[in-house]
Each structure stands twice: as C-alpha cells, then as structure tokens.
C-alpha cells in the first residue's frame, strides 16, 4: 500500500551519482528496540539486496523503516512530484537499452500529453525523478519514503516459518518497488484527467486498448499492448498498481498462476521474490536491469549441422565461425 507526499521543494536538474543502485535503510526505534531487531533488519537487508542485484542504475534511495502493529501488512508513504509528460518521455527515450524499452516506446505516442488522460503532467516518485535527471531532491524529511511493516504477523526467515504468518522479505520488496515507482496514480483521489503515473502507460484491457478506470476488472500489465503479462488489481481496498490476487491469482494462458511479490493481497505461509513481471515494470518505467548471461543450447540436427537456441527473452547472439584452425583468421 502506498500514500503520496507532494514534494514542494525547488526542482534542480541532475542525478545522484554512484556505482549502482544503493538503497540506504534507516531503522526507527520501533525496529532497533524490538526483541528480534537483528532478524528484522537482516530480512529487510535481504529484500534490499534482491533489488540492488537486479538493477544497475546509479541511484541512491533513502528509506525509513518502521514497525507498526496497527496496519494490515505493509505500507509506504512516499514523496512524489509532477513533471511534464514530454520530459519523462524524452528521458525514457534517452535511456532505452533493453528490448522491452524498445517495445514499450514503439507503443507510446511521442506527444506532449499522455495517451490515457490527455494530461501534460505525469506523477512519479522522487527516486524515479532523480534517476531520469528531472530532480536532485529527496523529501523534505531527508528520505524518499517511510515504509511501515507489521512485523508482529511476519516470518523473518524462510528456513523455519510459521504457516500463519507472512513473509517479511517479500513484503519489503513489494513496498520498495512502489518507492522506486511501481505504483499507479489511479484511484479516488485522481480524476479522469489524471495525471497518470508511469506504470499506467502499460495498463491494457483484454481488447488490447489502454484503460484508465477503476470500474470493472479488465486491466492488465502489457509492455507492447498485445501480450498480457499480469492482471492488475481493481479492488478498492488494494492498490491499483498491484497485481490481482483477492479472488485468486492470474497468469497468461498456458502458464500456471502463482503468487507474485506485487500481489495486492498476500497469503500466509508462502514466500516469493522479485519475478519477471516486477522487473519488467521497473525496466519499462526507466530503470536498467542487470544483464545475465543466457544459456546457449547446442544440439546436433543433421550431418555436420547443429541447432543453436536460447531463451525467448534474449534477442540473440553474435556468432563467429573459425574455419582455419591452423591459422589465426576468423571468418
């Protein structure tokens, strides 16, 4: 769950420097004075490391973590701001590196207003704004967000769990994703004219048209407007940028539904980490995913012939063939 804090401080151009994504946690006394403070902070640090290992951007994010037994499971109160939509689109174009980036931009019209609410502004978190060079600011309290966690109903490790409690690591990852920008601006506080949030650009119906409404239950995450990857929550007691999970989980036809980190409603006794859909969202809204070396499969397919194959999420390989083994020439 997320709430908004509007940043009213002066906007300055620039980005935070560093060698990679760095999430700096500060722990409130409600955590440091807890009987299991070490276990709690260790679990949060695991969640942080999971995000940092998947994103390579030069960005520092500062988060205050609080334990609060009076909330449901987890929530974040994050600093947001509005920027010109055209500036956001230009920044995306300048930073596009992945296949998903290219697909997303090919379906996003190069206009001065967004394609859903026709608004000239876009609403995003300060970390995403800093990443894209639209601001240099943190919130006026020195943080990007305050994440509250109901640690009284959580498992702190995964080696021995209480089946009636919820996973702290996954909950922390869920909230950190929202701090980074993986949250919708759709809801009762925003009218039909927006502004939208970056994730809302990838909200489609089963008819493959963009949707900007809380009515009904026909809203899906899609990068290209053709392939529906996850179903968005449309229940008012959950965030509209989270995934459908109140009445079961959803997955594309031919795949097995499974719980995901960004599910609006988590279940006890289970755990999961950042999956392809959470990472795809972060990728297309502006972040850079860490590259992994895919497995190249080689199989004999005939006399003096082999077939090469690789995972579908990689665009291909550059191959070299050496025909003169006795020399030094590659052809």
C-alpha positions in Angstrom: 0.0 0.0 0.0 1.3 3.5 -0.8 0.4 7.0 0.1 1.5 10.2 -1.5 3.6 13.1 -0.1 3.9 16.0 -2.5 7.3 17.5 -2.8 7.1 21.3 -2.9 10.8 22.0 -2.8 12.7 23.5 -5.7 13.4 21.2 -8.6 17.0 21.0 -9.7 18.5 19.2 -12.7 20.8 16.3 -12.0 21.1 12.7 -10.9 22.5 11.0 -7.8 26.0 9.6 -8.5 27.2 6.2 -7.5 28.3 2.9 -9.0 24.9 1.2 -8.9 21.6 1.3 -7.2 22.1 1.9 -3.5 19.2 1.6 -1.1 20.1 3.2 2.3 17.9 1.9 5.1 17.3 3.8 8.4 15.6 1.8 11.1 13.2 3.5 13.5 13.4 2.7 17.2 10.3 0.5 16.8 12.6 -1.9 15.0 16.0 -1.3 16.7 14.5 -1.7 20.1 12.5 -4.8 19.2 13.4 -8.2 20.7 14.2 -9.6 17.3 15.7 -6.4 15.8 18.6 -8.3 14.2 16.3 -10.8 12.5 14.0 -8.0 11.2 16.9 -5.9 9.8 18.5 -8.9 8.3 15.3 -9.7 6.4 14.9 -6.2 5.2 18.5 -6.2 4.1 17.9 -9.4 2.1 15.0 -7.6 0.3 17.2 -4.6 -0.4 20.0 -6.8 -1.8 17.5 -8.5 -4.1 16.5 -5.2 -5.6 20.1 -3.9 -5.8 21.3 -7.1 -7.5 18.7 -6.7 -10.3 19.1 -3.0 -11.1 22.3 -1.3 -12.2 21.4 2.3 -12.1 23.5 5.0 -10.4 20.9 6.0 -7.8 20.8 6.3 -4.1 17.4 5.8 -2.4 16.9 6.6 1.3 14.1 4.8 3.2 13.0 5.0 6.8 11.7 1.6 8.0 9.1 1.4 10.9 7.4 -1.4 12.7 3.7 -0.8 13.2 1.2 -3.3 14.6 -1.7 -1.1 13.7 -1.5 -1.6 9.9 -2.5 -4.5 7.7 0.8 -5.9 6.4 2.9 -3.2 4.9 2.6 0.3 3.5 4.7 3.1 2.1 4.4 6.8 2.5 6.4 8.1 -0.4 7.4 11.5 -1.8 6.0 12.2 -5.2 6.0 15.1 -7.7 4.6 16.0 -11.1 6.7 16.6 -14.1 6.0 17.4 -17.8 5.0 14.3 -19.5 7.1 15.2 -22.5 10.2 15.5 -20.3 9.5 12.0 -18.9 9.1 10.6 -22.4 12.3 12.2 -23.6 14.2 10.7 -20.6 12.8 7.3 -21.4 13.9 7.6 -25.0 17.4 8.6 -24.0 17.8 5.8 -21.5 16.3 3.0 -23.6 18.6 0.0 -23.7 16.5 -3.2 -23.5 14.2 -5.0 -25.9 11.4 -4.2 -23.5 12.3 -0.5 -23.6 12.1 -0.5 -27.4 8.8 -2.4 -27.4 7.3 0.0 -24.9 8.4 3.1 -26.7 7.1 1.8 -30.0 3.6 1.7 -28.5 3.9 5.1 -26.8 3.0 8.1 -28.9 5.5 10.9 -28.9 3.1 13.6 -27.8 3.1 16.3 -25.1 0.2 14.7 -23.3 -0.2 11.1 -22.1 -2.3 8.6 -24.2 -4.8 7.8 -21.3 -5.9 11.0 -19.5 -4.5 13.5 -22.1 -2.6 15.3 -19.3 0.6 17.3 -19.8 1.9 16.2 -16.4 3.0 12.8 -15.1 3.1 11.8 -11.4 6.1 9.8 -10.1 8.2 9.2 -7.1 11.3 11.3 -6.3 13.7 8.3 -6.8 12.4 7.8 -10.4 12.6 11.6 -11.0 16.2 11.6 -9.8 17.0 8.6 -11.9 15.7 10.4 -15.0 17.5 13.6 -14.3 14.3 15.6 -13.5 15.3 16.5 -10.0 18.1 16.1 -7.4 15.9 16.2 -4.4 14.9 13.9 -1.6 11.8 14.5 0.5 11.9 17.4 2.9 12.4 14.9 5.8 15.6 13.6 4.1 14.0 10.4 2.9 12.3 9.1 -0.2 9.8 7.2 1.7 8.7 5.7 5.1 7.9 2.0 4.9 5.8 0.6 7.7 5.7 -3.1 8.4 3.5 -5.1 10.7 6.3 -7.3 12.0 4.1 -8.9 14.6 2.5 -11.1 11.9 5.6 -11.8 9.8 8.2 -14.5 9.4 11.7 -13.0 9.4 13.5 -16.0 7.9 12.5 -18.7 5.4 14.3 -21.6 7.0 11.6 -22.2 9.6 8.3 -20.5 9.1 5.0 -20.1 11.0 2.3 -21.0 8.4 0.0 -18.4 9.8 2.4 -15.5 9.3 3.5 -13.6 6.3 6.9 -13.2 4.6 8.8 -10.0 5.6 11.2 -10.2 2.8 8.5 -10.3 0.1 6.6 -7.5 1.8 9.6 -5.3 2.0 10.4 -5.9 -1.7 6.7 -5.0 -2.6 6.9 -1.7 -0.8 10.4 -0.9 -2.1 9.1 -1.5 -5.7 6.5 1.1 -5.1 9.1 3.6 -3.7 11.1 3.1 -6.9 8.0 4.0 -9.0 6.0 0.8 -9.4 2.6 2.3 -8.3 -0.4 3.6 -10.1 -1.9 7.1 -9.7 -5.4 5.6 -10.4 -7.8 5.9 -7.6 -10.5 8.1 -5.9 -8.1 11.0 -5.3 -7.3 11.3 -9.0 -10.0 12.4 -11.6 -10.4 11.1 -15.1 -7.9 13.8 -16.4 -5.0 12.4 -14.3 -2.2 12.9 -14.0 -1.2 9.3 -14.6 1.9 7.5 -13.2 4.5 5.8 -15.4 3.1 2.3 -14.7 -0.3 3.4 -16.0 1.1 3.6 -19.5 1.1 -0.2 -19.5 -2.5 -0.7 -18.4 -4.5 -2.5 -21.0 -7.8 -4.3 -21.4 -8.3 -7.8 -22.9 -9.3 -5.9 -26.1 -5.7 -4.6 -26.1 -6.6 -0.9 -25.6 -5.3 1.3 -22.8 -7.5 1.7 -19.8 -7.7 4.4 -17.1 -10.7 3.5 -14.9 -11.4 1.8 -11.5 -14.6 0.3 -12.9 -14.8 -3.4 -13.7 -12.0 -5.8 -13.6 -10.5 -5.6 -17.1 -7.0 -4.2 -16.5 -3.7 -6.0 -17.3 0.0 -5.2 -17.5 1.4 -5.3 -21.0 4.6 -3.9 -22.4 3.5 -4.0 -26.1 -0.2 -3.8 -25.8 -0.5 -7.3 -27.3 0.9 -9.7 -24.7 -0.9 -9.5 -21.3 1.7 -10.4 -18.6 -0.1 -9.8 -15.3 -3.5 -8.7 -14.2 -3.9 -5.5 -12.2 -5.8 -5.3 -9.0 -9.2 -3.5 -9.4 -10.4 -3.9 -5.8 -10.7 -0.5 -4.0 -9.1 -2.0 -0.8 -5.9 -2.6 -2.6 -3.5 -0.5 -4.7 -4.4 -0.3 -8.4 -0.7 -0.8 -9.4 -0.6 -4.1 -7.6 -1.5 -7.5 -9.1 -4.8 -9.2 -9.0 -4.9 -11.7 -6.0 -8.0 -11.2 -3.9 -10.0 -13.9 -5.7 -7.1 -16.0 -6.8 -4.1 -15.3 -9.0 -3.9 -14.9 -12.8 -1.3 -15.7 -15.4 -1.3 -15.7 -19.2 -3.0 -18.7 -20.9 -0.8 -21.8 -21.0 1.1 -20.8 -17.8 0.4 -21.8 -14.2 -0.8 -19.0 -11.9 1.4 -18.3 -8.9 1.8 -15.7 -6.2 3.9 -12.7 -7.0 5.7 -10.0 -4.9 3.4 -7.2 -6.2 0.1 -9.1 -5.4 -2.3 -6.8 -3.8 -3.2 -9.4 -1.2 -0.6 -11.8 0.1 -1.2 -15.2 1.8 0.4 -16.6 4.9 3.0 -19.3 5.0 4.3 -18.7 1.5 7.1 -16.5 0.0 8.4 -15.3 -3.3 11.0 -12.8 -4.6 11.2 -10.3 -7.5 9.9 -12.0 -10.6 9.9 -11.2 -14.3 6.8 -9.1 -14.1 8.0 -6.9 -11.3 11.4 -6.4 -13.0 9.7 -5.8 -16.4 7.7 -2.9 -14.9 10.8 -1.3 -13.4 12.6 -1.8 -16.7 10.0 0.0 -18.9 9.3 2.9 -16.5 13.0 3.9 -16.6 15.3 1.5 -14.7 18.1 -0.6 -16.2 18.1 -4.3 -15.4 21.3 -6.2 -14.6 22.2 -8.4 -17.6 22.5 -12.1 -17.2 24.3 -14.5 -19.5 21.8 -16.8 -21.1 22.3 -20.4 -21.7 23.2 -21.3 -25.3 21.8 -24.7 -26.2 23.6 -26.7 -28.9 22.1 -29.8 -30.4 23.0 -32.0 -33.4 20.4 -31.6 -36.1 22.0 -33.5 -39.0 25.2 -34.4 -40.6 27.8 -31.7 -39.9 24.9 -29.5 -38.6 23.9 -28.2 -35.2 20.9 -26.1 -34.0 21.5 -23.2 -31.6 18.7 -22.0 -29.3 18.4 -19.5 -26.4 15.7 -18.2 -24.1 13.0 -16.2 -25.7 13.7 -13.1 -23.5 17.1 -12.6 -25.2 17.2 -11.2 -28.7 20.0 -13.3 -30.0 23.7 -13.9 -30.2 26.6 -12.7 -32.4 28.4 -15.9 -33.6 31.9 -16.3 -35.0 33.0 -19.2 -37.0 36.6 -20.2 -37.3 37.3 -22.2 -40.4 41.1 -22.2 -40.5 42.1 -23.8 -37.2 45.8 -23.8 -38.2 45.9 -20.1 -38.8 44.8 -17.0 -37.0 41.9 -15.9 -39.2 38.2 -16.0 -38.0 35.6 -15.9 -40.7 
